[in-house]
């Protein structure tokens, strides 16, 4: 029966090709959005295993904390390292939408101890000690900058970036590279930012490393209790919780993506169902003749559903296969915003299951109708 199913599917080549392409494009978009969701989940999963906690202003990230909090947090039991940071949000002139940077002004000395999951180029921290404008840049971010901005972005050269938050520009000397979970990061010295802003002693948030995972909840409570009822009360949370709150500032993106994905699935279903309904109308007499030749109702329904599933799976091969080729590891990361943006086995399986489900549902109603139609009614039909 496989040969008959294949020939039936390609009777109208134009219609089949258009249907396959429609299913393929829809599944490609669905897989792309699922990749975005899985990239965020991967980042949060990595953050969940971190021994770092974040202390920020209780009201919002936009409020600063006194630099004097650094030593007070360091004195909390089970805290091993503290680093003050300011989110600077750097951008390259003219590349605001295509070149995302996690630009952070940070206290220099605790950097290597705090970020042990990053691999810094040997000697780069020592070079930054001797250059107040020094900066370390993620290797992949440097490659993207070179692609979009040319040879002006090279190690040893001075680059100019601007901040959408502080509304000014700074010049940084690129002294070396690093590799780690955030492949869009650029770190420079916080004392240089204070010099540029002429506003010393202000910290955006503190990173603190805890000695053991079981001590993290206690450290969060102790730090917040330390500054309770003060002028600048704090909120201390795990790195995972901090990332979740940071992502929530962009709105409920996950629900939006899921709703769009559901709309895409419904669109695929309607396209496939319309195609199979047209096929059912065209083959009414043919099905009656097949019944006369001995085909059972179940066999006719099976042929119909199999043809629908075949067309949907052909679309999946093109759409899901294209997503696998394009969104392979290290190929694409939303300009640095989603470094884990890639097709996973789970996403591939979802795409194939959606195609299979669409084929079954789209072919079910026409198949049942064709199987139930009497031979006499089918033979009376004149196309």
C-alpha positions in Angstrom: 0.0 0.0 0.0 3.0 2.3 0.4 3.3 2.8 -3.3 -0.3 3.7 -3.7 -0.1 6.2 -0.8 2.9 7.8 -2.4 1.3 8.1 -5.8 -1.9 9.5 -4.3 0.0 12.2 -2.5 1.6 13.4 -5.7 -1.4 13.3 -8.0 -1.6 17.1 -7.8 2.1 18.0 -7.6 1.5 21.8 -7.3 -1.0 21.4 -4.4 1.2 18.9 -2.6 4.3 21.1 -3.0 2.5 24.2 -1.7 1.1 22.2 1.2 4.5 20.8 2.1 6.1 24.2 2.0 3.3 25.7 4.1 3.8 23.0 6.8 7.6 23.4 6.5 7.6 27.1 7.0 5.2 26.9 10.0 7.2 24.1 11.7 10.4 26.1 11.1 8.9 29.1 12.9 7.6 26.9 15.7 11.0 25.3 16.2 12.7 28.7 16.2 10.4 29.9 19.0 10.9 26.7 20.9 14.7 27.2 20.6 14.3 30.7 22.2 12.4 29.2 25.1 14.9 26.3 25.6 17.8 28.8 25.5 16.3 30.7 28.4 15.7 27.4 30.3 19.3 26.4 29.7 20.6 29.7 31.1 18.4 29.4 34.1 19.4 25.7 34.6 23.1 26.7 34.6 22.4 29.6 37.0 20.5 27.2 39.3 23.8 25.3 39.9 25.7 28.5 40.8 27.1 29.3 44.2 26.6 33.0 43.6 23.9 35.3 45.0 22.9 38.8 44.1 22.1 41.7 46.4 20.3 44.7 44.8 18.1 47.5 46.0 14.8 46.3 47.3 12.8 48.7 45.1 14.4 48.1 41.7 17.6 47.5 39.8 17.5 51.2 38.8 18.3 52.3 42.4 21.9 52.2 43.5 23.4 51.0 46.8 26.3 52.5 48.8 29.8 51.1 48.2 30.1 50.7 52.0 27.9 47.7 51.7 30.7 45.7 50.1 32.6 45.1 53.4 29.4 44.5 55.4 28.3 41.8 53.0 31.8 40.3 53.0 31.5 39.9 56.8 28.3 37.8 56.6 29.1 34.2 57.6 29.7 31.8 54.7 30.4 34.6 52.2 33.8 34.1 50.6 33.9 36.8 47.9 32.0 40.1 47.1 32.1 42.1 43.9 30.3 45.4 43.2 29.0 45.9 39.7 27.1 48.4 37.6 25.1 47.3 34.5 26.3 49.8 31.9 24.4 48.4 28.9 27.0 49.3 26.2 26.1 49.7 22.6 28.0 50.4 19.4 26.8 53.5 17.5 24.6 52.3 14.6 24.5 48.7 15.8 22.0 49.0 18.6 19.6 46.4 17.3 22.1 43.8 15.9 24.9 43.8 18.4 23.9 43.1 22.0 26.5 43.5 24.8 26.3 42.6 28.4 28.6 45.5 29.4 29.4 45.5 33.1 31.5 47.9 35.2 32.9 45.7 38.0 35.4 45.8 40.9 38.5 44.3 39.3 40.2 42.3 42.1 37.4 39.7 42.9 36.8 39.0 39.2 38.6 35.6 38.8 37.5 34.3 42.1 33.9 35.2 41.5 33.6 34.0 37.9 35.4 30.6 38.1 33.1 29.3 35.4 34.8 31.7 32.9 38.2 31.1 31.3 40.1 34.4 31.2 43.0 34.8 28.8 46.3 34.5 30.8 47.5 37.8 32.1 44.5 39.8 31.1 43.5 40.7 34.7 47.1 41.9 35.4 46.9 44.1 32.3 43.7 45.6 33.5 45.4 46.6 36.8 47.8 48.7 34.8 45.2 50.3 32.5 42.2 52.1 34.0 40.4 52.0 30.7 41.2 48.3 30.2 38.4 45.8 29.3 38.0 42.1 28.8 35.6 40.9 26.1 34.0 37.5 25.4 35.7 35.8 22.4 32.4 35.4 20.5 31.4 39.0 21.1 34.7 40.2 19.7 34.2 38.0 16.6 30.7 39.5 16.1 32.1 43.1 16.6 34.8 42.4 14.0 32.2 41.1 11.5 29.9 44.1 11.9 32.4 46.9 12.8 35.6 45.9 11.0 39.2 45.7 12.1 38.7 48.6 14.6 37.7 45.9 17.1 41.0 44.2 17.8 42.9 43.3 21.0 45.0 46.2 22.0 42.9 48.8 20.2 40.7 51.5 21.8 37.0 51.3 21.1 34.1 53.7 21.8 30.8 52.5 23.1 27.8 54.4 24.4 25.3 53.6 27.2 21.5 53.9 26.7 21.2 54.1 30.5 23.8 56.8 31.5 23.5 58.7 28.2 27.3 59.1 27.6 30.1 57.3 25.8 33.4 55.9 27.0 36.6 54.7 25.5 37.9 51.3 26.4 41.1 49.5 25.6 40.6 45.8 24.7 43.2 43.9 26.6 42.1 40.3 26.2 39.3 37.8 25.9 37.3 35.4 28.0 35.0 32.4 27.4 32.1 31.4 29.6 28.3 31.0 29.8 27.6 34.6 28.8 29.2 35.0 25.3 28.1 38.7 25.0 29.9 40.0 28.1 32.3 42.9 28.2 33.8 43.8 31.6 35.6 47.0 32.5 36.8 48.7 35.7 34.1 50.3 37.9 36.6 52.9 39.1 36.9 54.1 35.5 33.1 54.5 35.3 33.1 56.5 38.5 35.8 58.7 37.1 33.7 59.3 33.9 30.5 59.9 35.8 32.1 61.9 38.6 29.8 60.1 41.0 31.9 57.7 43.2 30.6 55.2 45.8 27.5 54.0 43.9 26.9 50.2 43.2 24.2 48.8 41.0 24.2 45.4 42.6 26.6 43.1 44.5 27.6 39.5 43.6 28.5 37.3 46.5 30.0 33.8 46.4 28.8 31.4 49.1 31.0 28.5 50.4 28.3 25.8 50.2 24.9 25.4 48.5 23.1 24.6 51.7 24.2 28.0 53.2 22.7 30.1 50.3 19.2 30.6 51.9 20.7 31.6 55.2 23.1 34.1 53.5 20.2 35.7 51.6 18.3 36.2 54.9 21.3 37.5 56.8 22.3 40.0 54.2 18.8 41.5 53.9 18.4 41.5 57.7 21.7 43.4 57.9 20.2 46.4 55.9 16.5 46.1 57.1 14.9 49.4 58.1 17.9 51.3 56.5 17.6 54.0 53.9 18.7 51.5 51.2 17.1 48.2 52.0 18.2 45.2 49.9 16.8 42.1 48.2 19.2 39.2 48.0 18.4 36.2 45.8 20.0 33.4 44.0 21.6 33.9 40.6 18.7 31.9 39.0 16.0 34.1 40.7 18.0 37.2 39.7 18.1 36.2 36.1 14.3 35.4 36.1 13.5 38.8 37.5 15.9 40.4 34.9 14.1 38.6 32.1 10.7 39.6 33.5 11.6 43.2 32.9 11.2 42.4 29.2 7.6 41.3 29.8 6.1 37.8 29.8 7.9 36.7 26.7 7.5 33.0 27.4 3.7 33.2 27.4 3.8 35.3 24.3 6.0 32.8 22.5 3.8 29.9 23.5 0.7 31.6 22.3 2.3 32.4 19.0 3.4 28.8 18.8 -0.2 27.6 19.4 -1.4 29.9 16.6 1.2 28.4 14.3 0.0 24.9 15.1 -3.6 25.9 14.3 -2.5 27.4 11.0 -0.7 24.2 10.0 -3.8 22.2 10.9 -6.1 24.4 8.8 -3.8 24.3 5.8 -3.5 20.5 6.0 -7.2 20.0 6.7 -8.1 22.2 3.7 -5.9 20.2 1.4 -7.4 16.8 2.5 -10.9 18.1 2.2 -10.2 19.1 -1.4 -8.7 15.6 -2.0 -11.8 13.9 -0.5 -14.2 15.9 -2.7 -12.2 15.0 -5.8 -12.1 11.2 -5.1 -15.7 10.5 -4.1 -16.4 8.4 -7.2 -13.0 6.8 -7.0 -13.6 5.6 -3.5 -17.0 4.1 -4.5 -15.2 2.2 -7.3 -12.6 1.0 -4.8 -15.4 -0.3 -2.6 -16.8 -2.2 -5.5 -13.4 -3.8 -6.1 -13.3 -5.1 -2.5 -11.6 -2.3 -0.5 -13.1 -2.2 3.0 -14.2 1.1 4.7 -11.2 0.8 7.1 -8.7 0.4 4.2 -10.0 3.5 2.5 -9.9 5.5 5.7 -6.3 4.2 6.3 -5.2 5.3 2.9 -6.6 8.7 3.4 -5.1 9.3 6.8 -1.7 7.8 5.7 -1.6 10.3 2.8 -2.3 13.2 5.1 0.4 12.0 7.6 2.9 11.6 4.7 2.4 15.2 3.5 2.8 16.5 7.0 5.9 14.5 7.6 7.4 15.7 4.4 6.8 19.3 5.6 8.5 18.3 8.9 11.6 16.9 7.1 12.0 20.3 5.3 11.0 22.6 8.2 12.5 20.8 11.2 15.5 19.7 9.1 16.1 23.3 8.1 15.9 24.4 11.8 18.5 21.7 12.7 20.9 22.9 10.1 20.5 26.6 10.8 20.2 26.6 14.6 23.0 24.2 15.3 25.3 24.8 18.4 27.4 27.9 18.1 25.8 29.1 14.9 23.3 31.7 16.1 22.7 33.4 19.4 20.3 36.3 18.8 23.3 38.7 18.7 24.5 37.4 22.0 21.2 37.6 23.9 20.6 33.8 23.8 24.0 32.0 23.6 22.3 28.6 23.9 20.0 29.3 21.0 20.1 25.9 19.3 18.0 22.9 18.3 17.8 20.3 21.0 16.6 16.7 20.7 13.5 17.7 22.6 12.7 20.5 20.2 13.2 18.2 17.2 10.9 15.6 18.7 8.2 18.2 19.4 8.4 19.4 15.8 8.0 15.8 14.5 5.1 15.0 16.9 3.3 18.2 15.9 3.6 17.2 12.2 2.3 13.7 13.0 -0.6 15.0 15.0 -1.5 17.5 12.4 -1.5 14.8 9.7 -3.7 12.5 11.8 -6.2 15.2 12.8 -6.3 16.8 9.3 -7.0 13.5 7.6 -9.4 12.0 10.2 -12.6 13.8 9.4 -12.4 13.5 5.5 -11.3 9.8 6.0 -14.3 9.0 8.2 -16.6 10.8 5.8 -15.2 8.9 2.8 -15.4 5.6 4.6 -19.0 6.1 5.6 -20.3 7.3 2.2 -22.3 4.6 0.5 -21.2 3.1 -2.8 -24.4 4.3 -4.5 -23.9 7.9 -3.4 -20.3 7.8 -4.6 -21.2 6.5 -8.0 -23.9 9.1 -8.4 -21.4 11.8 -7.9 -20.4 13.5 -11.2 -17.4 15.8 -11.1 
